[in-house]
Structures are given as C-alpha cells and as structure tokens.
C-alpha cells in the first residue's frame, strides 16, 4: 500500500523502503501513459499481462458517466450516448463514458479523465460536488448474475450523471456522440443499441434526474 500522509508502513508493505512523499507530485497523466511511450510510470503500476491476471482475480473499480445537457434551471434536456466499435471490431454499439479508477487517482479525477478521454479536453464537465453515485453497477463475467455483464472481469462501477457545458470532440475509441431528447422516441432506439446493462444504467440515471 502507498505511504499516505503520516502513515507508517509495515516492514512487508510495498512502499516500506520508499521515501515519504515520493509520489506527492504524480498526476493522473503520469499514470495513464503507455509503457511504450518511454515515460516512467509509478512503481507498482500494472502492464497489460498483469492487469489481465488481476482482472481474473479481484473486482476492479470503475466510474460510469451519463453525460447530459441541462437548461438554465438545471433540468436534463439532452442525454449523450457514445458510438463505439466493440473489442472484436465486428459490432458498433451505443454506450456511456466508462473507465477504470487508476492507481493513485481519486474518483473525482477518474471522472474528469474518462470524460476528457472520450469527449475531449474542452467538454467542460460540471463535476458533482458530492461523490455519492446514483447507483452502483456490479458487472460480472458470468452472464445472468446481474443485469450487468463484462466478459473480461468482475467490475464495480460508481455511476454519475454529469452535465457537460462545453464542446465535445469524440476521440480515442469513441466514433461519435449523439445528444438525445429523453422525451423522444430516439431514446428507446438508443437503449436498444446498448448492451451488457448500460441501457439499464441510463434508465436509472434519467429516473434519478426526475426525467
């Protein structure tokens, strides 16, 4: 475990031999770079093979974000869905902003980073003042254990509705972003294109927002 504040590590802890404050100036950007980029990542960060092993062994923490547009009174008037190609490259589907909480990263930083990764640096998300999610979605690799399925891992996703105030430029694995009126017929079409329980998360988000 990392050394935090005045915590004194046990002799067998990972950071037992490290100086206190060694990670003080590390930012999320420092820990999201590819190992092929030449930049050094913090000690203890996982490469692809190790991450795969961990995914098969313990639950992984995620954030799931439902991007929305709001009016001047804060009411949800549009909900955003992302168009992506599945991992096997064979199917295009609708999904939400989602991603892991990284090592040495707070939940708030994870929300901001994953929104920027999918929607661009000028999306200007209005991050929640409180970090209580509207629901917690448990994704299991075994189908049928819950409404949420992820064949790679057991993932626990903290779900948030986040208003987006800026301009969005889909990037990374995101091909497109569609803003939908939640009162229109297009919402059902969008929900039908969401797999593995993401549509259920969107339904809960709209209910939580009073839509």
Helices and strands as residue ranges (DSSP letters): G 28-31, G 35-37, H 48-55, E 60-70, E 76-85, E 92-95, E 97-100, H 107-119, E 125-126, E 135-139, E 155-164, E 174-180, H 186-192, H 198-208
